Amino acid sequence: MDNELILRQFDEIENKVETLIAECKALEETNFELRNQIKALEEELQTKVEAESRYAEQRNLIRTKIDSLLVKLEQSSEQEAG
């Protein structure tokens, strides 16, 4: 009877270990997927940051040109009035 009890306990332990191994593998797969998702999101964020930077540069360039044109226009108006 004692041997049978010991064998059942070993079977239970074996089943629990197998369950834990399966859970670990599932968690590793989930972790791998999440890491890939993080990497993709970081790349997407970097692309958006670069696009925003280019947009800001273009906006500043346009503003500079407009300011320059306004100065020329003002100078032209002053020469005509003067």
N, CA, C and O atoms as a Maestro MAE file, in Angstrom:
{
 s_m_m2io_version
 :::
 2.0.0
}

f_m_ct {
 s_m_title
 :::
 protein
 m_atom[328] {
  # First column is atom index #
  i_m_mmod_type
  r_m_x_coord
  r_m_y_coord
  r_m_z_coord
  i_m_residue_number
  s_m_chain_name
  s_m_pdb_residue_name
  s_m_pdb_atom_name
  i_m_atomic_number
  :::
  1 25 0.818 -1.188 0.000 1 A "MET " " N  " 7
  2 3 0.000 0.000 0.000 1 A "MET " " CA " 6
  3 2 0.865 1.256 0.000 1 A "MET " " C  " 6
  4 15 0.543 2.226 -0.686 1 A "MET " " O  " 8
  5 25 1.932 1.250 0.742 2 A "ASP " " N  " 7
  6 3 2.811 2.411 0.803 2 A "ASP " " CA " 6
  7 2 3.437 2.696 -0.561 2 A "ASP " " C  " 6
  8 15 3.553 3.856 -0.956 2 A "ASP " " O  " 8
  9 25 3.835 1.672 -1.271 3 A "ASN " " N  " 7
  10 3 4.428 1.849 -2.598 3 A "ASN " " CA " 6
  11 2 3.415 2.469 -3.563 3 A "ASN " " C  " 6
  12 15 3.757 3.334 -4.370 3 A "ASN " " O  " 8
  13 25 2.189 2.022 -3.468 4 A "GLU " " N  " 7
  14 3 1.145 2.556 -4.343 4 A "GLU " " CA " 6
  15 2 0.915 4.038 -4.047 4 A "GLU " " C  " 6
  16 15 0.751 4.830 -4.976 4 A "GLU " " O  " 8
  17 25 0.900 4.415 -2.804 5 A "LEU " " N  " 7
  18 3 0.725 5.808 -2.406 5 A "LEU " " CA " 6
  19 2 1.892 6.657 -2.913 5 A "LEU " " C  " 6
  20 15 1.701 7.762 -3.420 5 A "LEU " " O  " 8
  21 25 3.084 6.125 -2.768 6 A "ILE " " N  " 7
  22 3 4.276 6.848 -3.225 6 A "ILE " " CA " 6
  23 2 4.230 7.027 -4.741 6 A "ILE " " C  " 6
  24 15 4.551 8.102 -5.248 6 A "ILE " " O  " 8
  25 25 3.835 5.988 -5.463 7 A "LEU " " N  " 7
  26 3 3.745 6.076 -6.923 7 A "LEU " " CA " 6
  27 2 2.695 7.107 -7.354 7 A "LEU " " C  " 6
  28 15 2.915 7.851 -8.309 7 A "LEU " " O  " 8
  29 25 1.569 7.155 -6.663 8 A "ARG " " N  " 7
  30 3 0.535 8.148 -6.978 8 A "ARG " " CA " 6
  31 2 1.056 9.568 -6.730 8 A "ARG " " C  " 6
  32 15 0.807 10.485 -7.513 8 A "ARG " " O  " 8
  33 25 1.775 9.721 -5.635 9 A "GLN " " N  " 7
  34 3 2.330 11.040 -5.327 9 A "GLN " " CA " 6
  35 2 3.346 11.469 -6.398 9 A "GLN " " C  " 6
  36 15 3.384 12.631 -6.802 9 A "GLN " " O  " 8
  37 25 4.159 10.519 -6.841 10 A "PHE " " N  " 7
  38 3 5.102 10.830 -7.917 10 A "PHE " " CA " 6
  39 2 4.368 11.191 -9.206 10 A "PHE " " C  " 6
  40 15 4.780 12.098 -9.929 10 A "PHE " " O  " 8
  41 25 3.294 10.486 -9.486 11 A "ASP " " N  " 7
  42 3 2.481 10.798 -10.673 11 A "ASP " " CA " 6
  43 2 1.909 12.211 -10.566 11 A "ASP " " C  " 6
  44 15 1.920 12.964 -11.540 11 A "ASP " " O  " 8
  45 25 1.415 12.565 -9.395 12 A "GLU " " N  " 7
  46 3 0.889 13.907 -9.188 12 A "GLU " " CA " 6
  47 2 1.982 14.964 -9.368 12 A "GLU " " C  " 6
  48 15 1.772 15.998 -10.001 12 A "GLU " " O  " 8
  49 25 3.136 14.679 -8.803 13 A "ILE " " N  " 7
  50 3 4.263 15.607 -8.940 13 A "ILE " " CA " 6
  51 2 4.657 15.736 -10.412 13 A "ILE " " C  " 6
  52 15 4.910 16.836 -10.902 13 A "ILE " " O  " 8
  53 25 4.705 14.609 -11.104 14 A "GLU " " N  " 7
  54 3 5.055 14.618 -12.523 14 A "GLU " " CA " 6
  55 2 4.040 15.436 -13.333 14 A "GLU " " C  " 6
  56 15 4.420 16.208 -14.212 14 A "GLU " " O  " 8
  57 25 2.758 15.263 -13.033 15 A "ASN " " N  " 7
  58 3 1.728 16.029 -13.733 15 A "ASN " " CA " 6
  59 2 1.866 17.535 -13.457 15 A "ASN " " C  " 6
  60 15 1.715 18.362 -14.356 15 A "ASN " " O  " 8
  61 25 2.152 17.865 -12.207 16 A "LYS " " N  " 7
  62 3 2.330 19.271 -11.861 16 A "LYS " " CA " 6
  63 2 3.546 19.867 -12.564 16 A "LYS " " C  " 6
  64 15 3.496 21.004 -13.034 16 A "LYS " " O  " 8
  65 25 4.623 19.114 -12.638 17 A "VAL " " N  " 7
  66 3 5.833 19.582 -13.318 17 A "VAL " " CA " 6
  67 2 5.557 19.776 -14.803 17 A "VAL " " C  " 6
  68 15 5.991 20.768 -15.389 17 A "VAL " " O  " 8
  69 25 4.845 18.845 -15.412 18 A "GLU " " N  " 7
  70 3 4.506 18.968 -16.826 18 A "GLU " " CA " 6
  71 2 3.625 20.195 -17.062 18 A "GLU " " C  " 6
  72 15 3.793 20.907 -18.052 18 A "GLU " " O  " 8
  73 25 2.703 20.432 -16.164 19 A "THR " " N  " 7
  74 3 1.848 21.616 -16.274 19 A "THR " " CA " 6
  75 2 2.675 22.887 -16.158 19 A "THR " " C  " 6
  76 15 2.473 23.834 -16.918 19 A "THR " " O  " 8
  77 25 3.602 22.909 -15.213 20 A "LEU " " N  " 7
  78 3 4.466 24.076 -15.044 20 A "LEU " " CA " 6
  79 2 5.338 24.305 -16.275 20 A "LEU " " C  " 6
  80 15 5.534 25.446 -16.694 20 A "LEU " " O  " 8
  81 25 5.855 23.238 -16.849 21 A "ILE " " N  " 7
  82 3 6.678 23.352 -18.055 21 A "ILE " " CA " 6
  83 2 5.840 23.928 -19.200 21 A "ILE " " C  " 6
  84 15 6.301 24.811 -19.924 21 A "ILE " " O  " 8
  85 25 4.631 23.438 -19.361 22 A "ALA " " N  " 7
  86 3 3.746 23.950 -20.418 22 A "ALA " " CA " 6
  87 2 3.433 25.420 -20.190 22 A "ALA " " C  " 6
  88 15 3.426 26.204 -21.139 22 A "ALA " " O  " 8
  89 25 3.176 25.801 -18.954 23 A "GLU " " N  " 7
  90 3 2.896 27.199 -18.635 23 A "GLU " " CA " 6
  91 2 4.117 28.079 -18.915 23 A "GLU " " C  " 6
  92 15 3.982 29.190 -19.428 23 A "GLU " " O  " 8
  93 25 5.291 27.586 -18.582 24 A "CYS " " N  " 7
  94 3 6.523 28.338 -18.849 24 A "CYS " " CA " 6
  95 2 6.717 28.546 -20.349 24 A "CYS " " C  " 6
  96 15 7.080 29.639 -20.784 24 A "CYS " " O  " 8
  97 25 6.479 27.518 -21.125 25 A "LYS " " N  " 7
  98 3 6.609 27.647 -22.581 25 A "LYS " " CA " 6
  99 2 5.600 28.656 -23.126 25 A "LYS " " C  " 6
  100 15 5.928 29.466 -23.993 25 A "LYS " " O  " 8
  101 25 4.389 28.602 -22.619 26 A "ALA " " N  " 7
  102 3 3.367 29.555 -23.065 26 A "ALA " " CA " 6
  103 2 3.772 30.982 -22.694 26 A "ALA " " C  " 6
  104 15 3.597 31.906 -23.489 26 A "ALA " " O  " 8
  105 25 4.311 31.160 -21.492 27 A "LEU " " N  " 7
  106 3 4.753 32.482 -21.064 27 A "LEU " " CA " 6
  107 2 5.940 32.974 -21.887 27 A "LEU " " C  " 6
  108 15 6.042 34.163 -22.187 27 A "LEU " " O  " 8
  109 25 6.836 32.056 -22.249 28 A "GLU " " N  " 7
  110 3 7.972 32.425 -23.094 28 A "GLU " " CA " 6
  111 2 7.487 32.888 -24.467 28 A "GLU " " C  " 6
  112 15 8.007 33.860 -25.014 28 A "GLU " " O  " 8
  113 25 6.506 32.205 -25.017 29 A "GLU " " N  " 7
  114 3 5.952 32.598 -26.312 29 A "GLU " " CA " 6
  115 2 5.276 33.968 -26.215 29 A "GLU " " C  " 6
  116 15 5.442 34.819 -27.089 29 A "GLU " " O  " 8
  117 25 4.520 34.164 -25.147 30 A "THR " " N  " 7
  118 3 3.859 35.455 -24.944 30 A "THR " " CA " 6
  119 2 4.903 36.558 -24.791 30 A "THR " " C  " 6
  120 15 4.759 37.641 -25.359 30 A "THR " " O  " 8
  121 25 5.937 36.283 -24.034 31 A "ASN " " N  " 7
  122 3 7.019 37.244 -23.827 31 A "ASN " " CA " 6
  123 2 7.685 37.598 -25.154 31 A "ASN " " C  " 6
  124 15 7.956 38.769 -25.421 31 A "ASN " " O  " 8
  125 25 7.949 36.586 -25.989 32 A "PHE " " N  " 7
  126 3 8.551 36.806 -27.298 32 A "PHE " " CA " 6
  127 2 7.656 37.686 -28.160 32 A "PHE " " C  " 6
  128 15 8.137 38.618 -28.805 32 A "PHE " " O  " 8
  129 25 6.368 37.401 -28.175 33 A "GLU " " N  " 7
  130 3 5.413 38.197 -28.950 33 A "GLU " " CA " 6
  131 2 5.358 39.638 -28.445 33 A "GLU " " C  " 6
  132 15 5.322 40.577 -29.240 33 A "GLU " " O  " 8
  133 25 5.352 39.808 -27.131 34 A "LEU " " N  " 7
  134 3 5.309 41.154 -26.552 34 A "LEU " " CA " 6
  135 2 6.579 41.936 -26.861 34 A "LEU " " C  " 6
  136 15 6.521 43.136 -27.131 34 A "LEU " " O  " 8
  137 25 7.712 41.271 -26.822 35 A "ARG " " N  " 7
  138 3 8.973 41.944 -27.162 35 A "ARG " " CA " 6
  139 2 8.962 42.402 -28.624 35 A "ARG " " C  " 6
  140 15 9.416 43.501 -28.941 35 A "ARG " " O  " 8
  141 25 8.441 41.554 -29.503 36 A "ASN " " N  " 7
  142 3 8.336 41.935 -30.910 36 A "ASN " " CA " 6
  143 2 7.388 43.114 -31.083 36 A "ASN " " C  " 6
  144 15 7.640 44.018 -31.879 36 A "ASN " " O  " 8
  145 25 6.304 43.093 -30.334 37 A "GLN " " N  " 7
  146 3 5.338 44.192 -30.409 37 A "GLN " " CA " 6
  147 2 5.973 45.491 -29.909 37 A "GLN " " C  " 6
  148 15 5.773 46.550 -30.505 37 A "GLN " " O  " 8
  149 25 6.727 45.413 -28.832 38 A "ILE " " N  " 7
  150 3 7.428 46.586 -28.302 38 A "ILE " " CA " 6
  151 2 8.403 47.122 -29.342 38 A "ILE " " C  " 6
  152 15 8.475 48.330 -29.566 38 A "ILE " " O  " 8
  153 25 9.149 46.228 -29.976 39 A "LYS " " N  " 7
  154 3 10.118 46.637 -30.993 39 A "LYS " " CA " 6
  155 2 9.407 47.343 -32.149 39 A "LYS " " C  " 6
  156 15 9.867 48.383 -32.620 39 A "LYS " " O  " 8
  157 25 8.298 46.784 -32.600 40 A "ALA " " N  " 7
  158 3 7.540 47.397 -33.697 40 A "ALA " " CA " 6
  159 2 7.011 48.773 -33.293 40 A "ALA " " C  " 6
  160 15 7.060 49.716 -34.082 40 A "ALA " " O  " 8
  161 25 6.508 48.886 -32.071 41 A "LEU " " N  " 7
  162 3 5.987 50.174 -31.591 41 A "LEU " " CA " 6
  163 2 7.101 51.208 -31.451 41 A "LEU " " C  " 6
  164 15 6.898 52.385 -31.750 41 A "LEU " " O  " 8
  165 25 8.276 50.772 -30.998 42 A "GLU " " N  " 7
  166 3 9.400 51.693 -30.881 42 A "GLU " " CA " 6
  167 2 9.832 52.199 -32.252 42 A "GLU " " C  " 6
  168 15 10.149 53.378 -32.415 42 A "GLU " " O  " 8
  169 25 9.842 51.292 -33.249 43 A "GLU " " N  " 7
  170 3 10.195 51.699 -34.611 43 A "GLU " " CA " 6
  171 2 9.158 52.668 -35.168 43 A "GLU " " C  " 6
  172 15 9.508 53.655 -35.815 43 A "GLU " " O  " 8
  173 25 7.894 52.389 -34.918 44 A "GLU " " N  " 7
  174 3 6.829 53.276 -35.371 44 A "GLU " " CA " 6
  175 2 6.952 54.647 -34.708 44 A "GLU " " C  " 6
  176 15 6.790 55.677 -35.363 44 A "GLU " " O  " 8
  177 25 7.238 54.655 -33.419 45 A "LEU " " N  " 7
  178 3 7.406 55.914 -32.694 45 A "LEU " " CA " 6
  179 2 8.589 56.699 -33.258 45 A "LEU " " C  " 6
  180 15 8.501 57.911 -33.454 45 A "LEU " " O  " 8
  181 25 9.689 56.007 -33.516 46 A "GLN " " N  " 7
  182 3 10.871 56.676 -34.072 46 A "GLN " " CA " 6
  183 2 10.552 57.289 -35.433 46 A "GLN " " C  " 6
  184 15 10.985 58.402 -35.731 46 A "GLN " " O  " 8
  185 25 9.800 56.570 -36.254 47 A "THR " " N  " 7
  186 3 9.401 57.092 -37.562 47 A "THR " " CA " 6
  187 2 8.566 58.352 -37.400 47 A "THR " " C  " 6
  188 15 8.755 59.326 -38.128 47 A "THR " " O  " 8
  189 25 7.643 58.331 -36.446 48 A "LYS " " N  " 7
  190 3 6.791 59.505 -36.219 48 A "LYS " " CA " 6
  191 2 7.590 60.679 -35.662 48 A "LYS " " C  " 6
  192 15 7.331 61.828 -36.021 48 A "LYS " " O  " 8
  193 25 8.544 60.405 -34.803 49 A "VAL " " N  " 7
  194 3 9.388 61.473 -34.256 49 A "VAL " " CA " 6
  195 2 10.201 62.114 -35.379 49 A "VAL " " C  " 6
  196 15 10.330 63.337 -35.445 49 A "VAL " " O  " 8
  197 25 10.745 61.278 -36.260 50 A "GLU " " N  " 7
  198 3 11.516 61.810 -37.379 50 A "GLU " " CA " 6
  199 2 10.630 62.635 -38.311 50 A "GLU " " C  " 6
  200 15 11.047 63.691 -38.789 50 A "GLU " " O  " 8
  201 25 9.416 62.163 -38.571 51 A "ALA " " N  " 7
  202 3 8.490 62.903 -39.428 51 A "ALA " " CA " 6
  203 2 8.123 64.238 -38.788 51 A "ALA " " C  " 6
  204 15 8.050 65.259 -39.473 51 A "ALA " " O  " 8
  205 25 7.895 64.230 -37.489 52 A "GLU " " N  " 7
  206 3 7.568 65.469 -36.780 52 A "GLU " " CA " 6
  207 2 8.736 66.445 -36.839 52 A "GLU " " C  " 6
  208 15 8.535 67.651 -36.981 52 A "GLU " " O  " 8
  209 25 9.941 65.931 -36.732 53 A "SER " " N  " 7
  210 3 11.125 66.780 -36.800 53 A "SER " " CA " 6
  211 2 11.250 67.409 -38.194 53 A "SER " " C  " 6
  212 15 11.537 68.599 -38.320 53 A "SER " " O  " 8
  213 25 11.031 66.602 -39.234 54 A "ARG " " N  " 7
  214 3 11.079 67.136 -40.599 54 A "ARG " " CA " 6
  215 2 9.999 68.206 -40.800 54 A "ARG " " C  " 6
  216 15 10.241 69.239 -41.424 54 A "ARG " " O  " 8
  217 25 8.818 67.943 -40.265 55 A "TYR " " N  " 7
  218 3 7.718 68.905 -40.369 55 A "TYR " " CA " 6
  219 2 8.098 70.224 -39.683 55 A "TYR " " C  " 6
  220 15 7.841 71.300 -40.223 55 A "TYR " " O  " 8
  221 25 8.703 70.142 -38.509 56 A "ALA " " N  " 7
  222 3 9.100 71.345 -37.773 56 A "ALA " " CA " 6
  223 2 10.163 72.120 -38.557 56 A "ALA " " C  " 6
  224 15 10.132 73.350 -38.606 56 A "ALA " " O  " 8
  225 25 11.093 71.399 -39.163 57 A "GLU " " N  " 7
  226 3 12.121 72.064 -39.969 57 A "GLU " " CA " 6
  227 2 11.490 72.770 -41.163 57 A "GLU " " C  " 6
  228 15 11.845 73.908 -41.471 57 A "GLU " " O  " 8
  229 25 10.564 72.106 -41.831 58 A "GLN " " N  " 7
  230 3 9.887 72.709 -42.978 58 A "GLN " " CA " 6
  231 2 9.092 73.944 -42.542 58 A "GLN " " C  " 6
  232 15 9.122 74.977 -43.211 58 A "GLN " " O  " 8
  233 25 8.393 73.828 -41.430 59 A "ARG " " N  " 7
  234 3 7.612 74.944 -40.909 59 A "ARG " " CA " 6
  235 2 8.516 76.136 -40.598 59 A "ARG " " C  " 6
  236 15 8.179 77.276 -40.920 59 A "ARG " " O  " 8
  237 25 9.660 75.872 -39.973 60 A "ASN " " N  " 7
  238 3 10.597 76.951 -39.656 60 A "ASN " " CA " 6
  239 2 11.164 77.592 -40.917 60 A "ASN " " C  " 6
  240 15 11.325 78.811 -40.986 60 A "ASN " " O  " 8
  241 25 11.462 76.766 -41.908 61 A "LEU " " N  " 7
  242 3 11.974 77.287 -43.173 61 A "LEU " " CA " 6
  243 2 10.928 78.179 -43.842 61 A "LEU " " C  " 6
  244 15 11.248 79.265 -44.325 61 A "LEU " " O  " 8
  245 25 9.688 77.719 -43.866 62 A "ILE " " N  " 7
  246 3 8.603 78.508 -44.459 62 A "ILE " " CA " 6
  247 2 8.412 79.814 -43.700 62 A "ILE " " C  " 6
  248 15 8.240 80.869 -44.310 62 A "ILE " " O  " 8
  249 25 8.443 79.746 -42.369 63 A "ARG " " N  " 7
  250 3 8.285 80.955 -41.559 63 A "ARG " " CA " 6
  251 2 9.416 81.944 -41.846 63 A "ARG " " C  " 6
  252 15 9.180 83.148 -41.950 63 A "ARG " " O  " 8
  253 25 10.629 81.442 -41.972 64 A "THR " " N  " 7
  254 3 11.777 82.312 -42.274 64 A "THR " " CA " 6
  255 2 11.595 82.990 -43.623 64 A "THR " " C  " 6
  256 15 11.852 84.187 -43.758 64 A "THR " " O  " 8
  257 25 11.158 82.240 -44.614 65 A "LYS " " N  " 7
  258 3 10.949 82.821 -45.941 65 A "LYS " " CA " 6
  259 2 9.827 83.852 -45.920 65 A "LYS " " C  " 6
  260 15 9.940 84.906 -46.545 65 A "LYS " " O  " 8
  261 25 8.762 83.556 -45.214 66 A "ILE " " N  " 7
  262 3 7.649 84.514 -45.108 66 A "ILE " " CA " 6
  263 2 8.122 85.780 -44.406 66 A "ILE " " C  " 6
  264 15 7.815 86.888 -44.847 66 A "ILE " " O  " 8
  265 25 8.872 85.619 -43.309 67 A "ASP " " N  " 7
  266 3 9.397 86.794 -42.598 67 A "ASP " " CA " 6
  267 2 10.294 87.625 -43.517 67 A "ASP " " C  " 6
  268 15 10.233 88.854 -43.516 67 A "ASP " " O  " 8
  269 25 11.120 86.943 -44.294 68 A "SER " " N  " 7
  270 3 12.010 87.644 -45.225 68 A "SER " " CA " 6
  271 2 11.201 88.408 -46.268 68 A "SER " " C  " 6
  272 15 11.527 89.550 -46.590 68 A "SER " " O  " 8
  273 25 10.157 87.791 -46.794 69 A "LEU " " N  " 7
  274 3 9.303 88.464 -47.771 69 A "LEU " " CA " 6
  275 2 8.578 89.657 -47.157 69 A "LEU " " C  " 6
  276 15 8.423 90.695 -47.800 69 A "LEU " " O  " 8
  277 25 8.136 89.505 -45.914 70 A "LEU " " N  " 7
  278 3 7.467 90.616 -45.227 70 A "LEU " " CA " 6
  279 2 8.413 91.797 -45.027 70 A "LEU " " C  " 6
  280 15 8.012 92.952 -45.169 70 A "LEU " " O  " 8
  281 25 9.671 91.503 -44.695 71 A "VAL " " N  " 7
  282 3 10.667 92.566 -44.526 71 A "VAL " " CA " 6
  283 2 10.887 93.275 -45.852 71 A "VAL " " C  " 6
  284 15 10.931 94.504 -45.903 71 A "VAL " " O  " 8
  285 25 11.024 92.505 -46.921 72 A "LYS " " N  " 7
  286 3 11.213 93.116 -48.241 72 A "LYS " " CA " 6
  287 2 10.000 93.968 -48.624 72 A "LYS " " C  " 6
  288 15 10.143 95.065 -49.165 72 A "LYS " " O  " 8
  289 25 8.828 93.456 -48.340 73 A "LEU " " N  " 7
  290 3 7.611 94.198 -48.644 73 A "LEU " " CA " 6
  291 2 7.546 95.492 -47.839 73 A "LEU " " C  " 6
  292 15 7.160 96.538 -48.362 73 A "LEU " " O  " 8
  293 25 7.923 95.417 -46.576 74 A "GLU " " N  " 7
  294 3 7.920 96.593 -45.716 74 A "GLU " " CA " 6
  295 2 8.939 97.621 -46.203 74 A "GLU " " C  " 6
  296 15 8.659 98.820 -46.235 74 A "GLU " " O  " 8
  297 25 10.126 97.139 -46.583 75 A "GLN " " N  " 7
  298 3 11.161 98.036 -47.102 75 A "GLN " " CA " 6
  299 2 10.701 98.700 -48.398 75 A "GLN " " C  " 6
  300 15 10.956 99.879 -48.638 75 A "GLN " " O  " 8
  301 25 10.024 97.920 -49.213 76 A "SER " " N  " 7
  302 3 9.522 98.453 -50.474 76 A "SER " " CA " 6
  303 2 8.468 99.522 -50.215 76 A "SER " " C  " 6
  304 15 8.449 100.553 -50.887 76 A "SER " " O  " 8
  305 25 7.591 99.279 -49.243 77 A "SER " " N  " 7
  306 3 6.555 100.254 -48.899 77 A "SER " " CA " 6
  307 2 7.170 101.522 -48.330 77 A "SER " " C  " 6
  308 15 6.675 102.616 -48.599 77 A "SER " " O  " 8
  309 25 8.235 101.400 -47.554 78 A "GLU " " N  " 7
  310 3 8.887 102.563 -46.965 78 A "GLU " " CA " 6
  311 2 9.574 103.402 -48.044 78 A "GLU " " C  " 6
  312 15 9.583 104.630 -47.970 78 A "GLU " " O  " 8
  313 25 10.143 102.737 -49.039 79 A "GLN " " N  " 7
  314 3 10.831 103.462 -50.115 79 A "GLN " " CA " 6
  315 2 9.827 104.232 -50.963 79 A "GLN " " C  " 6
  316 15 10.090 105.352 -51.402 79 A "GLN " " O  " 8
  317 25 8.671 103.610 -51.186 80 A "GLU " " N  " 7
  318 3 7.639 104.265 -51.984 80 A "GLU " " CA " 6
  319 2 7.065 105.461 -51.225 80 A "GLU " " C  " 6
  320 15 6.765 106.492 -51.827 80 A "GLU " " O  " 8
  321 25 6.914 105.327 -49.918 81 A "ALA " " N  " 7
  322 3 6.340 106.403 -49.105 81 A "ALA " " CA " 6
  323 2 7.358 107.517 -48.887 81 A "ALA " " C  " 6
  324 15 6.984 108.680 -48.731 81 A "ALA " " O  " 8
  325 25 8.612 107.176 -48.876 82 A "GLY " " N  " 7
  326 3 9.648 108.123 -48.496 82 A "GLY " " CA " 6
  327 2 10.133 108.907 -49.623 82 A "GLY " " C  " 6
  328 15 11.013 109.751 -49.454 82 A "GLY " " O  " 8
  :::
 }
 m_bond[327] {
  # First column is bond index #
  i_m_from
  i_m_to
  i_m_order
  :::
  1 1 2 1
  2 2 3 1
  3 3 4 2
  4 3 5 1
  5 5 6 1
  6 6 7 1
  7 7 8 2
  8 7 9 1
  9 9 10 1
  10 10 11 1
  11 11 12 2
  12 11 13 1
  13 13 14 1
  14 14 15 1
  15 15 16 2
  16 15 17 1
  17 17 18 1
  18 18 19 1
  19 19 20 2
  20 19 21 1
  21 21 22 1
  22 22 23 1
  23 23 24 2
  24 23 25 1
  25 25 26 1
  26 26 27 1
  27 27 28 2
  28 27 29 1
  29 29 30 1
  30 30 31 1
  31 31 32 2
  32 31 33 1
  33 33 34 1
  34 34 35 1
  35 35 36 2
  36 35 37 1
  37 37 38 1
  38 38 39 1
  39 39 40 2
  40 39 41 1
  41 41 42 1
  42 42 43 1
  43 43 44 2
  44 43 45 1
  45 45 46 1
  46 46 47 1
  47 47 48 2
  48 47 49 1
  49 49 50 1
  50 50 51 1
  51 51 52 2
  52 51 53 1
  53 53 54 1
  54 54 55 1
  55 55 56 2
  56 55 57 1
  57 57 58 1
  58 58 59 1
  59 59 60 2
  60 59 61 1
  61 61 62 1
  62 62 63 1
  63 63 64 2
  64 63 65 1
  65 65 66 1
  66 66 67 1
  67 67 68 2
  68 67 69 1
  69 69 70 1
  70 70 71 1
  71 71 72 2
  72 71 73 1
  73 73 74 1
  74 74 75 1
  75 75 76 2
  76 75 77 1
  77 77 78 1
  78 78 79 1
  79 79 80 2
  80 79 81 1
  81 81 82 1
  82 82 83 1
  83 83 84 2
  84 83 85 1
  85 85 86 1
  86 86 87 1
  87 87 88 2
  88 87 89 1
  89 89 90 1
  90 90 91 1
  91 91 92 2
  92 91 93 1
  93 93 94 1
  94 94 95 1
  95 95 96 2
  96 95 97 1
  97 97 98 1
  98 98 99 1
  99 99 100 2
  100 99 101 1
  101 101 102 1
  102 102 103 1
  103 103 104 2
  104 103 105 1
  105 105 106 1
  106 106 107 1
  107 107 108 2
  108 107 109 1
  109 109 110 1
  110 110 111 1
  111 111 112 2
  112 111 113 1
  113 113 114 1
  114 114 115 1
  115 115 116 2
  116 115 117 1
  117 117 118 1
  118 118 119 1
  119 119 120 2
  120 119 121 1
  121 121 122 1
  122 122 123 1
  123 123 124 2
  124 123 125 1
  125 125 126 1
  126 126 127 1
  127 127 128 2
  128 127 129 1
  129 129 130 1
  130 130 131 1
  131 131 132 2
  132 131 133 1
  133 133 134 1
  134 134 135 1
  135 135 136 2
  136 135 137 1
  137 137 138 1
  138 138 139 1
  139 139 140 2
  140 139 141 1
  141 141 142 1
  142 142 143 1
  143 143 144 2
  144 143 145 1
  145 145 146 1
  146 146 147 1
  147 147 148 2
  148 147 149 1
  149 149 150 1
  150 150 151 1
  151 151 152 2
  152 151 153 1
  153 153 154 1
  154 154 155 1
  155 155 156 2
  156 155 157 1
  157 157 158 1
  158 158 159 1
  159 159 160 2
  160 159 161 1
  161 161 162 1
  162 162 163 1
  163 163 164 2
  164 163 165 1
  165 165 166 1
  166 166 167 1
  167 167 168 2
  168 167 169 1
  169 169 170 1
  170 170 171 1
  171 171 172 2
  172 171 173 1
  173 173 174 1
  174 174 175 1
  175 175 176 2
  176 175 177 1
  177 177 178 1
  178 178 179 1
  179 179 180 2
  180 179 181 1
  181 181 182 1
  182 182 183 1
  183 183 184 2
  184 183 185 1
  185 185 186 1
  186 186 187 1
  187 187 188 2
  188 187 189 1
  189 189 190 1
  190 190 191 1
  191 191 192 2
  192 191 193 1
  193 193 194 1
  194 194 195 1
  195 195 196 2
  196 195 197 1
  197 197 198 1
  198 198 199 1
  199 199 200 2
  200 199 201 1
  201 201 202 1
  202 202 203 1
  203 203 204 2
  204 203 205 1
  205 205 206 1
  206 206 207 1
  207 207 208 2
  208 207 209 1
  209 209 210 1
  210 210 211 1
  211 211 212 2
  212 211 213 1
  213 213 214 1
  214 214 215 1
  215 215 216 2
  216 215 217 1
  217 217 218 1
  218 218 219 1
  219 219 220 2
  220 219 221 1
  221 221 222 1
  222 222 223 1
  223 223 224 2
  224 223 225 1
  225 225 226 1
  226 226 227 1
  227 227 228 2
  228 227 229 1
  229 229 230 1
  230 230 231 1
  231 231 232 2
  232 231 233 1
  233 233 234 1
  234 234 235 1
  235 235 236 2
  236 235 237 1
  237 237 238 1
  238 238 239 1
  239 239 240 2
  240 239 241 1
  241 241 242 1
  242 242 243 1
  243 243 244 2
  244 243 245 1
  245 245 246 1
  246 246 247 1
  247 247 248 2
  248 247 249 1
  249 249 250 1
  250 250 251 1
  251 251 252 2
  252 251 253 1
  253 253 254 1
  254 254 255 1
  255 255 256 2
  256 255 257 1
  257 257 258 1
  258 258 259 1
  259 259 260 2
  260 259 261 1
  261 261 262 1
  262 262 263 1
  263 263 264 2
  264 263 265 1
  265 265 266 1
  266 266 267 1
  267 267 268 2
  268 267 269 1
  269 269 270 1
  270 270 271 1
  271 271 272 2
  272 271 273 1
  273 273 274 1
  274 274 275 1
  275 275 276 2
  276 275 277 1
  277 277 278 1
  278 278 279 1
  279 279 280 2
  280 279 281 1
  281 281 282 1
  282 282 283 1
  283 283 284 2
  284 283 285 1
  285 285 286 1
  286 286 287 1
  287 287 288 2
  288 287 289 1
  289 289 290 1
  290 290 291 1
  291 291 292 2
  292 291 293 1
  293 293 294 1
  294 294 295 1
  295 295 296 2
  296 295 297 1
  297 297 298 1
  298 298 299 1
  299 299 300 2
  300 299 301 1
  301 301 302 1
  302 302 303 1
  303 303 304 2
  304 303 305 1
  305 305 306 1
  306 306 307 1
  307 307 308 2
  308 307 309 1
  309 309 310 1
  310 310 311 1
  311 311 312 2
  312 311 313 1
  313 313 314 1
  314 314 315 1
  315 315 316 2
  316 315 317 1
  317 317 318 1
  318 318 319 1
  319 319 320 2
  320 319 321 1
  321 321 322 1
  322 322 323 1
  323 323 324 2
  324 323 325 1
  325 325 326 1
  326 326 327 1
  327 327 328 2
  :::
 }
}
